[in-house]
Amino acid sequence: MCAAKILFELTGSIAAWKACAVISRLVQDGHEVQTIATAAALQFIGPATLEGLTGRRVRSDMWDRGTAMDHINLVKWADVVVVCPATANTINKLAAGLADDLVGALFLAHDWKKPFLLAPAMNPAMWAHPATRAGVEKLRGWGVKILPVARGRLACGDEGEGRMIEPEEILAAIRESLAPSAVGRVTPRGASVDVAGSVTRPTAKPHRRVLVTAGGTEEPIDGVRTLTNFSTGRTGALLAEHLRAWGCDVTLLRAHRATPPPAGVRGETFVTFADLRGALERLLGGEHFDAVVHAAAVSDYAVAGLRVNGQPLPPGAGKLGTEQKIAIELAPNPKLVDHLRAWSRNPELRVIAFKLTREADAAAARAAVEKLFAHSRADAVVHNDLAAVDAATGRFPATLWRADGTSTALESREALAHAIATLIADNERGGAGAPPSTLTRERRSQEGPAPAGPCAPDEARDPRAEHSPNH
Ligand SMILES: Cc1cc2nc3c(=O)[nH]c(=O)nc-3n(C[C@H](O)[C@H](O)[C@H](O)COP(=O)(O)O)c2cc1C
């Protein structure tokens, strides 16, 4: 990666301190960083800090003497523009095309051959507000790369989505936008143009069509009860949101009670295993998808029959009484993940499968991943262990295994989404369908530690469930 000129714009959020960590790393990477700070941003971070980090005077006031044309000149100077943190106020101002400060004027003067990244940071209510939702969509449509937000506890004490993602993730996005190999750019209308040899936009190719499955299936026992799991579909919904933010055209096929699709993501629902299977066959056979991210918690078993006081009864009807002696007969469901390519009208479909284990050691986890590769011929398997996942703190360690035997350890859902987006955008198939034996060799480029154990695509899968997800 060559040294680049980075225009780094800070706005008035408490997350400004995290932006300083990003700036520091960019400077250490050898980049020239010019900071712009709104008046509100300077309430959070002093000019001395920004100047000390970058060795350059921070710019804030459009009317500073001797800098009259900087709202144009800085656009010409920069290779990439980053707004971090981006407040609700700034997002909505930019979306309205207002230019009454330097950040707004620079945005209107932006040269769309250059990447423009924006890392939102705000309270969940501000993030969920229709004005902000509309602003984000408008900016995205103009070619701004909106980085995802994180979920968790905010400085205000509220909990939810809106927290700025971590410096490492922002750095990864900036580095990607500077990757010398990428040449595709997005114009304000979203059309792609080729710009050889200069800085670039993120790896995710716009308009890749991705199908994400999420949530748990429900198998009817009687007319009011089901066999299911605790999957919330949160991970799938978050992956869908991130993939959408990275420029993909996303369909979220989710359990009917699971987390609803985020803005800009098309949604479909399923209840039973049979529903999910039917929907997968219909969607993959009827439409072109580039990839499936199969994060749904699919029941390994269907309810094949009931015995009530020794008498056989078909499942799914009536209501079983409380005084009866009931036996439930289970029959194994087929593995949907094994059939995705066969159902797909796109023979090049990329398949990302998920493997959940529970308190498995490294060897057991790896064996489970190998087994999944063997029968599914997936391009990648996301593995995590229920024991390592913490729904309260949002901790979500996972390992992304590729079919060529390489792996990446990931600490959060955001990092996982980023890794999957990169994988989907990558033109190299990376050994899709490679024999599972490749996994028994040494990992060729080990980017992270060996898997610590089992994996949970959905942190809320029922730890007490007798069956494991059907992968
Ligand atoms: C302590 C404090 C923290 C704030 N944090 C945020 C924040 O994280 N995100 C946000 O959108 N606004 C936040 N605000 C409100 C903005 O600072 C305010 O809307 C301001 O006008 C933004 O101006 P700017 O977008 O020009 O920087 C905060 C305000 C205060 C007083």
The ligand as an SDF file (V2000), in Angstrom:
LIG
                    3D

 31 33  0  0  0  0  0  0  0  0999 V2000
  -21.4920   15.0290   25.3290 C   0  0  0  0  0  0  0  0  0  0  0  0
  -22.0960   15.0110   23.9590 C   0  0  0  0  0  0  0  0  0  0  0  0
  -21.9510   13.9200   23.1800 C   0  0  0  0  0  0  0  0  0  0  0  0
  -22.5060   13.8710   21.9050 C   0  0  0  0  0  0  0  0  0  0  0  0
  -22.3290   12.7570   21.1470 N   0  0  0  0  0  0  0  0  0  0  0  0
  -22.9220   12.7010   19.9320 C   0  0  0  0  0  0  0  0  0  0  0  0
  -22.7640   11.5370   19.1430 C   0  0  0  0  0  0  0  0  0  0  0  0
  -22.0870   10.5610   19.5060 O   0  0  0  0  0  0  0  0  0  0  0  0
  -23.3720   11.5060   17.9290 N   0  0  0  0  0  0  0  0  0  0  0  0
  -24.1330   12.5440   17.4680 C   0  0  0  0  0  0  0  0  0  0  0  0
  -24.6720   12.4300   16.3710 O   0  0  0  0  0  0  0  0  0  0  0  0
  -24.2610   13.6780   18.1850 N   0  0  0  0  0  0  0  0  0  0  0  0
  -23.6780   13.7750   19.4040 C   0  0  0  0  0  0  0  0  0  0  0  0
  -23.8120   14.9160   20.1420 N   0  0  0  0  0  0  0  0  0  0  0  0
  -24.5390   16.0420   19.5650 C   0  0  0  0  0  0  0  0  0  0  0  0
  -23.6720   16.7900   18.5300 C   0  0  0  0  0  0  0  0  0  0  0  0
  -22.4320   17.1770   19.1050 O   0  0  0  0  0  0  0  0  0  0  0  0
  -24.4130   18.0070   17.9860 C   0  0  0  0  0  0  0  0  0  0  0  0
  -25.5350   17.5470   17.2260 O   0  0  0  0  0  0  0  0  0  0  0  0
  -23.5630   18.8880   17.1610 C   0  0  0  0  0  0  0  0  0  0  0  0
  -24.3380   19.9580   16.6620 O   0  0  0  0  0  0  0  0  0  0  0  0
  -22.9180   18.1670   16.0040 C   0  0  0  0  0  0  0  0  0  0  0  0
  -22.2420   19.0830   15.1910 O   0  0  0  0  0  0  0  0  0  0  0  0
  -21.3470   18.6220   13.9520 P   0  0  0  0  0  0  0  0  0  0  0  0
  -22.1040   17.5760   13.2440 O   0  0  0  0  0  0  0  0  0  0  0  0
  -21.1760   19.8470   13.1580 O   0  0  0  0  0  0  0  0  0  0  0  0
  -20.0540   18.1640   14.4970 O   0  0  0  0  0  0  0  0  0  0  0  0
  -23.2470   14.9960   21.4120 C   0  0  0  0  0  0  0  0  0  0  0  0
  -23.3680   16.1080   22.2070 C   0  0  0  0  0  0  0  0  0  0  0  0
  -22.8080   16.1190   23.4620 C   0  0  0  0  0  0  0  0  0  0  0  0
  -22.9850   17.3720   24.3070 C   0  0  0  0  0  0  0  0  0  0  0  0
  1  2  1  0
  2  3  1  0
  2 30  2  0
  3  4  2  0
  4  5  1  0
  4 28  1  0
  5  6  2  0
  6  7  1  0
  6 13  1  0
  7  8  2  0
  7  9  1  0
  9 10  1  0
 10 11  2  0
 10 12  1  0
 12 13  2  0
 13 14  1  0
 14 15  1  0
 14 28  1  0
 15 16  1  0
 16 17  1  0
 16 18  1  0
 18 19  1  0
 18 20  1  0
 20 21  1  0
 20 22  1  0
 22 23  1  0
 23 24  1  0
 24 25  2  0
 24 26  1  0
 24 27  1  0
 28 29  2  0
 29 30  1  0
 30 31  1  0
M  END
$$$$
